[in-house]
Amino acid sequence: MKGFDWHADAINRDTAVTATYRNTQNVRRFLTKQCGENFAFDRPFMAWIKDGRAKTMGDVADEWTGRRAAAKRL
């Protein structure tokens, strides 16, 4: 079985975050489309993505959007 290629395979909101997840340009393009042009990785967010809990790329986009909204309220 071929693993998911984070550099080349199509990413959508249902794509599972796997143990081989990488912060690639392909991932950045997907998240920029989902979250807007201000999307950026930071260390706490990257750690959350790779924390071992089951999540999809839709969950990742929603988490970033929620963190951004919470930061604006402060």
C-alpha positions, 0 to 999 in steps of 0.5 A: 500500500502506497502512503500519502504523498504530502508533496503531490497527492490531492488534499481535501478536508477529508484527508486524514493526517497521518504519521507521515504528515509534513508541512509541505507547499502542497499543505500550505496551498490547501490551508491558504485556500481554506483559511485565507491569505493570512494563513501561517504555521507557528510552532504550537499549531504545528505541534497540535497537528502532529500530536498523534490524535486522529484528525483530518485536514478539515479539522486542521483548517478549522483549528487554525481559523478558531485560533485566529479568531481567539487571538483577535478577541484578545 
